[in-house]
Structure formats: structure tokens, C-alpha cells
Amino acid sequence: MHIWTIENWIDILDYENHNYRTGLRLVFDKDVHPELRSACKSFASWMRKEYYFPIRIPIYFKNKRILKCLDGNFACGTFFEPERYSDEPYIRIAVGGFLELCQERGTQNATLSIFKTVSHELTHYFQWINGLELTSIGKERQATLYSDYIVAEYMDWIHDKNDDSLPA
């Protein structure tokens, strides 16, 4: 069972009384590095072809080094899980330290690190949309596992295409 493709949401969402917006949307702060912006757009384009997003999920790429979560903790990425399916969720990703990450790990590894954060948070979206009941630890373990899996799947697709969508 692939959590990004299961369709529990069909039985959960109230299609008779609600018209849900669908899809994946990217929103960038104006100072986000242009190479990262371009790479994220390519990654999102691939995800839209491979996976369906039954309730619109915007991803906000924030030009901050770290994000403050609603619970007061700090993280590189956050997923807002609404209580009702009639309210849209959202994801925030901190990308303000991208250039420093490039210096530490190289541009391609820094970009893949951002992709893993995006995939991790999107796994939380799919956990929510499919009504999966997991412990907090179970949710995090599954999100970490899928973040590696999704990025590896994307890299295989790029390799098969002989595409150079990632910055070197």
C-alpha cells in the first residue's frame, strides 16, 4: 500500500455538500533563490503527473532559516492539518538557509534536502486526507520513510529522462 495513492478520501470527503478545490500549488517568497525555485517547480510538476491531490495543498516556500510551529516548536517544514476537510491544509518550508546548505553539502544535495522536507510534509497531508490513525511517532516514521522514497522515485525519473532538472 502506497500512502500517496490510497483513496480512503473518496469515502471521507463530502462531495454532495462541498466543492473541493484540488491540486498542488507553490507559493514562493520573493527572495527565494531562483535555482531552487526552478527546481521546486520541476519537482512539483512531476508530483502533479504522478499523484492526485484531492484537496488543494499550497506549499509556501518561506525565505526563513527556520519556522515557528503553531505549538511553539521550530522546524524546517510544517503541515497545517485542519480539523474539517472543508478547510484547506497548507505546508510551509523554510528555505532561507539554502545558500549555506549549498556550501555545506553542494547544490544538488541541498536541493534534494528541500525536496525531502516537501515530501515529508506531503506525506502528512496524505495521512490526513486518508484519515489514517497513527501515533505521533508512527506518523513521523512514515513521513521520513516516504520522503526518501518519493525523492528516490523522482531521481529515477530524472535519470530515465536524462534530464538535468536539478542544479549541479
N, C-alpha and C positions, 0 to 999 in steps of 0.2 A: 504494500500500500504506500503510495507516494502522497504525502500530505498536501502537496501543491495541486494534485489532480483529483483528490476525492471530492465528491459532490454532495456531502451531507447538507450543504447550504440550500440545496433545492427544496428540501423538506422543512428547513428552518425559516427561510425568508417568506414574508407575507406578500406575495405578488398580487393578490387580489386587491389589497388596500394600499399598496405603496409602489411607486415607480422609482426604482433604484437607479442612480447613475452608476455606470460601470467603468472599469478600466484602471490603468496605472498612469499617474500624472506626475511629472517632475517640476519642481519649482526651485530655482536657484537664487541665492542672494547675489547681488550684482558683482561682488568681488571674488566669486568662486573662480579658481584657476581655470582658464579656457580649455586646457588639455584634459583636465578632469571632467569638466562639463561635457565635452565632446565624448569622452569615453563612457560616461554615465548614460548619455543619450543612446549610444550604441547598445549598451548593456540592457537598457530599458526596452529598446526596440526588439531585441531578441526575446526578452521575457514576455512581451506582448504577443509575439508569434507562438511561443511555446505554452503559455499558461493563460488562463482566464481569471479575471479579477471581477467577481460578481457584484461587489460594491466598490465604488471608486476609492482608490487609496492614493492620496497625494503624498509624495515624498519631498520634504523640504530640506534642501542642502544648505546648511547654515554656515556662514563664514565665522565659526567659533571653534576654538580648540576643544571645548567640552560643553556638554549640555547639562542644565539642571533639570532633573526629572520632577514630575508632579509630587513624588514622595520625598523630595529634598535631596535625594542621592544625585550623583553625577555619572554621566555615561557618554559614550561616543555616538550612540544611537538610541532612540526611544520609539516605542509604538504606543499610541493612544488608542485604548480599547474602549469604545463607548458601551454603555450599559444596554442600549437598544440598537437594533440593526437599522432603525430609521435614521440614526445619526451616523455620519461618516467618520471612519477612523482616520488617522494620519500617522506619518512617520517623520521623525526629524533625525538628520545625520549631521554630525559635526565634521566639517572638512577644512576648518581654518588652519590646521597644522599640516596640511598636505605637503607644502614645500619642505618642511623639516622632515617629514616622513620620507620624502623622496631622497633627501640627503642621507638618511639613516639606512634605508632599505633598497633604494633605487626606485625609479618612477613606476616601473611595471608592478613591482611588489607593493608599492604604496597604493596604487590604483586597485589592485586586487584586494588589498586590505579594506578599502572603502566598499568594494563590491560585496565582500563577506559581511560587512556590517549591514548593508542594504538587505542582503539575502537573509540574514539572521532576523531582522525586524519584519521582513515579509513573511517569514515562517510564523512569527507570532500572529500576523494578520490571518494566515490560513488556519492556524489553531483556533482563532476567534471565530472566523466566518463559518467554520465547520463544527463549531460547538464542542470541540474536544475538551474533555475534562482531564487535566493532568495536574500533578503537583507543581509548585513553582520550580523545583529542581528538574522535574521531568520536562517542563516547557523549555527551560534553558538548555538542557542537554539536547533535546530535539532540534531546537533552533541552531545550536552550534553545529550539530551533525549536518543539517540541511544547508547551512551556509557554505560549508566545504563542498557538499555535493553539487549545489547549484552553480557555484563558481567553476568547479571542475567541468561540469557539463557545458558551460559557456566557453571555457578554454578549448574543449574538444571541438566545439562547433567552429570556433575561430580557426583552429588548426586545420580542420577539414576543408574550410573555405579558403585557406591560405590567405586569410585576411590579416591586416595589421591594424586592427581597431584599437589596440592598447598602445599607449605611449611606451616607447622603449625605455 
